[in-house]
């Protein structure tokens, strides 16, 4: 199951990181944490890929700052959940917004006349979609959830 998530996570991460801080910028922020990793793990992080057992620092290097952080405590211990979201606007169509006043000169009456015509506007609704959810238990990744579709 995790094997097919890896390419999906990589693509989602690239789309998410396109307008944000790059992996290289985050590595420059914390070069010690990156240098302490083995070469295959460094390659995965450079590609924006995460895996089970990664620490929070490793996930931050690969994916960046999460949009949401949640912490929970139960009988099994402490856990943290990081969520990475996509934000976009959904088109809701056009709606009547009132009337537009148009003034014109009528040469026959030699006077200005007002004409009212309906005005319409395009409407949009802000949307948020969770793309990736990473669950940490005792500081290590124990679950990676990815939205499908």
C-alpha positions as CSV (number, residue, x, y, z in Angstrom):
1,X,0.0,0.0,0.0
2,X,2.8,2.4,0.9
3,X,4.6,1.6,-2.4
4,X,1.9,3.2,-4.5
5,X,1.6,6.2,-2.2
6,X,5.2,7.2,-2.7
7,X,4.7,8.5,-6.3
8,X,1.4,10.2,-5.4
9,X,3.1,11.9,-2.4
10,X,5.9,13.1,-4.6
11,X,3.6,14.6,-7.1
12,X,1.3,16.2,-4.4
13,X,4.4,17.5,-2.7
14,X,5.8,19.1,-5.8
15,X,2.4,20.8,-6.5
16,X,2.2,22.0,-3.0
17,X,5.7,23.3,-2.8
18,X,5.6,25.0,-6.2
19,X,4.6,28.4,-4.6
20,X,6.3,27.8,-1.3
21,X,9.7,27.3,0.2
22,X,11.7,24.7,-1.7
23,X,13.3,21.6,-0.3
24,X,16.7,23.1,-0.9
25,X,15.7,26.2,1.2
26,X,14.6,24.0,4.0
27,X,17.8,21.9,3.8
28,X,19.8,25.1,4.1
29,X,17.8,26.1,7.1
30,X,18.8,22.9,9.0
31,X,21.9,21.4,7.3
32,X,22.9,19.3,10.3
33,X,19.7,17.3,10.3
34,X,20.0,16.6,6.6
35,X,23.7,15.7,6.8
36,X,23.0,13.2,9.5
37,X,20.8,11.1,7.2
38,X,22.0,8.3,4.9
39,X,22.2,8.9,1.2
40,X,19.0,7.0,0.2
41,X,17.0,8.9,2.8
42,X,18.5,12.2,1.6
43,X,17.5,11.4,-2.0
44,X,13.9,10.7,-0.9
45,X,13.7,13.9,1.0
46,X,15.1,15.9,-1.9
47,X,12.3,14.4,-4.0
48,X,9.7,15.3,-1.4
49,X,9.0,11.7,-0.5
50,X,8.3,10.6,3.1
51,X,8.2,7.2,4.6
52,X,7.2,5.4,7.9
53,X,9.7,5.9,10.7
54,X,10.7,9.4,9.6
55,X,11.0,12.1,12.3
56,X,9.2,15.4,12.3
57,X,12.4,17.1,11.2
58,X,12.7,14.8,8.2
59,X,9.0,15.3,7.2
60,X,9.5,19.1,7.5
61,X,12.6,18.9,5.2
62,X,10.6,16.9,2.6
63,X,7.2,18.5,2.8
64,X,7.6,21.9,4.6
65,X,5.5,23.5,7.3
66,X,2.2,21.8,7.7
67,X,-1.0,23.8,7.2
68,X,-2.5,22.3,10.4
69,X,-1.0,20.6,13.5
70,X,-3.0,18.5,16.0
71,X,-1.9,16.8,19.1
72,X,-3.7,14.1,21.0
73,X,-3.1,12.1,24.2
74,X,-4.7,8.8,24.9
75,X,-3.9,5.6,26.9
76,X,-1.4,4.6,24.2
77,X,0.5,7.8,24.5
78,X,1.1,11.1,22.8
79,X,0.6,11.5,19.0
80,X,0.7,14.4,16.6
81,X,-1.0,14.8,13.2
82,X,0.2,17.2,10.5
83,X,-2.1,18.1,7.6
84,X,-1.1,19.5,4.2
85,X,-3.9,21.1,2.3
86,X,-4.7,22.5,-1.1
87,X,-6.6,25.8,-1.3
88,X,-8.6,26.9,-4.3
89,X,-11.7,28.7,-5.4
90,X,-14.7,26.9,-6.8
91,X,-16.8,28.7,-9.4
92,X,-20.4,28.9,-8.3
93,X,-21.9,30.6,-11.4
94,X,-23.2,34.0,-12.0
95,X,-25.7,35.8,-9.8
96,X,-27.8,38.9,-10.1
97,X,-26.1,41.8,-8.4
98,X,-28.4,44.7,-9.1
99,X,-28.8,47.2,-11.8
100,X,-26.3,49.2,-13.8
101,X,-27.3,52.8,-14.6
102,X,-26.4,53.9,-18.1
103,X,-26.9,57.5,-19.1
104,X,-27.2,58.5,-22.7
105,X,-28.1,61.6,-24.7
106,X,-31.4,61.3,-26.7
107,X,-31.0,63.7,-29.7
108,X,-34.7,63.5,-30.5
109,X,-35.8,64.8,-27.0
110,X,-32.6,66.8,-26.6
111,X,-32.2,65.5,-23.1
112,X,-30.2,63.0,-21.2
113,X,-32.0,59.7,-20.3
114,X,-31.1,57.0,-17.8
115,X,-31.4,53.4,-18.7
116,X,-31.1,50.6,-16.1
117,X,-30.0,47.2,-17.1
118,X,-29.4,44.2,-14.9
119,X,-25.9,43.5,-13.7
120,X,-24.5,40.0,-13.0
121,X,-21.3,38.9,-11.3
122,X,-19.3,35.7,-11.2
123,X,-19.2,34.2,-7.8
124,X,-16.6,31.9,-6.2
125,X,-16.4,30.0,-3.0
126,X,-13.1,29.3,-1.1
127,X,-12.4,25.6,-0.7
128,X,-9.8,23.7,1.3
129,X,-9.0,20.1,0.6
130,X,-6.7,17.9,2.8
131,X,-4.1,16.2,0.5
132,X,-1.8,14.6,3.0
133,X,-2.1,13.6,6.7
134,X,1.0,12.4,8.6
135,X,0.6,10.9,12.0
136,X,3.5,10.8,14.4
137,X,3.7,8.5,17.5
138,X,6.7,9.1,19.8
139,X,8.2,11.5,17.3
140,X,8.2,9.0,14.4
141,X,5.8,8.7,11.4
142,X,3.4,5.8,12.0
143,X,0.8,6.6,9.3
144,X,0.6,8.5,6.0
145,X,-2.8,9.2,4.6
146,X,-3.3,10.6,1.1
147,X,-6.5,11.8,-0.5
148,X,-7.5,9.9,-3.6
149,X,-9.3,11.3,-6.6
